[in-house]
Amino acid sequence: MICVLTGGTGGAKFVDGLRQVMPPEEITLVVNTGDDLMWWGLYVSPDIDSITYVLSGLLSRERGWGVKGDTFLCLQAMGQLGEPTWFHTGDRDLAVHLLRSRLLAEGKTLSEATSVICDKLAVKAHILPMSDSRVETRVDTPIGELSFEEYFVQRWYQDPVNSVRFAGASDAEPAPGVIDAIVSAHAVLIAPSNPVTSIGPILAVPGIREALCRAQGKVIAVSPIVANAAVAGPAGILMAAEGLPCSIAGIARAYEDFLDVLIADTRDAGAAEALRGNGLRVQCTQTIMRSAEDKMALAKTVLSFAAAGLLSDKPAARAAAPFGSVND
Amino acid sequence: MICVLTGGTGGAKFVDGLRQVMPPEEITLVVNTGDDLMWWGLYVSPDIDSITYVLSGLLSRERGWGVKGDTFLCLQAMGQLGEPTWFHTGDRDLAVHLLRSRLLAEGKTLSEATSVICDKLAVKAHILPMSDSRVETRVDTPIGELSFEEYFVQRWYQDPVNSVRFAGASDAEPAPGVIDAIVSAHAVLIAPSNPVTSIGPILAVPGIREALCRAQGKVIAVSPIVANAAVAGPAGILMAAEGLPCSIAGIARAYEDFLDVLIADTRDAGAAEALRGNGLRVQCTQTIMRSAEDKMALAKTVLSFAAAGLLSDKPAARAAAPFGSVND
């Protein structure tokens, strides 16, 4: 089993590659729920949705979120009723929000609702919310504290950021299966997701960071920062707000207590060399995922490092076999 | 002010005519909510929706329900998630259900939620649910008791009907404004709706039947039965189950304690003559509404009888003036 910590569009792209190069039923995903919001009275979990759509083949790859080929007539009608429309919920997409909301209203946990939806969509990988408790990412800005989706989607991450906090985290528990998935996995992969608001909320749930420190497999992160800039989104701004340099060194520092291997882009070869001086294993490869081939290639490479880590006294070429061949 | 008791597709057609021949702001509609259902976790009020769509010009006249030009992608996606799809909720239509459900969840009454939605859709007529309490039409059949929508939509009203009851009615109160609208109206019109399951639930709310008996204006019903058959739907079956003949005499009996004028189809001229023998005023006109012109003509005719009733000691021709001219 491989365990993947993920959130955001970078995470979804990485998982899209991964599901194509290894059996999905051997993947457990621990997904950020800090972005979850009540929208039109429905419970929406953007990162769980994206991962569910990726794994069911429904994700719109053009947009990177929502259902491919979706329409937005309900959204348009909501606008005509004077309701907010800044969070773009498609007509097909609404079905998942409706079903999840009904299951939650009936008393099911978010884990249970996620499992029902995954079964219905024939998702074979195991999607776990980081927690069944409500943990809300709050972004403090000069205009006040915003939810992550308000900051990111409604306001296009244009506000300066003072700090980020995870409301409710201290009282939250990891969802059932999360700790075991991390501790017992052959390898734990941290997707190229924003370390502050995609992976940060997961790490803020008491017990998860400790589980990563005692994980039996190697913990391998793919850097979402390439050449001192975020591949997409506000990772750089948010890292700066949290006192982390916007560089692979910043990523290494965010995960320093549990990280075994950092996978950086080949453009960061120099920075990688400097980091290695500090004792961390840093591997460079092509990390930008533009095409389906890029995604699969990155997934294969990461899995080969995972296999090498697993069987560190054996040659990497042999160790790579269970995870498929490596193409670079 | 004119007060209209309505429900079902016959009622919606009648209101569609009425709104075009008199100022909508002078119409108060008391609408059946016995068909209301929880659907996909949302509160759906089919008759309030139809009347709202009629009055905002959004109703699909082809289907007689829902929003014109609507699509059904969410419905399709719900089917793929294994959820029921027998109640056809369109993508645009969903917006109203979402908004109403949110307003109810926030503690608003059905009257208040209806008023908000009407404001947003620039509906000038006053739509009142018959009650803010839950009154549920239950249809007893050999396979068990069904909700009205289960009986009517899901099972195509194919089941024999033993009886009909209105669960919750005895504890219900008329919604704010209902009694006053009935008592003080210049005329109360009963739309050509099913007397058992469209008008019956309204009459089952304590106080409404009494208000009709003491209404200051004339109470005028348009028969939904023509030539001993329902114009559409299961009215005949349901009337038989309630011991009412499927005829204009059955309609007269259903409303006998408060009815001043019964408007029957010209095809029922013979039956009308027999009824007149019992002291009821019965007027015959063309009541089948196939075209927009039919709807307006029926509305004008009914209003002319209302005006005649209002000013019974004056010639009908003069009395008709405030309501527009009569075309037959």
Interface residues (C-beta under 8 A of the other chain):
Chain A: W40 G41 L42 V67 D70 T71 L73 C74 Q76 A77 M78 Q80 L81 G82 E83 D91 R92 D93 L94 A95 V96 L98 L99 S101 R102 A105 I117 K120 L121
Chain B: W40 G41 L42 V67 D70 T71 L73 C74 Q76 A77 M78 Q80 L81 G82 E83 D91 R92 D93 L94 A95 V96 L98 L99 S101 R102 A105 I117 K120 L121
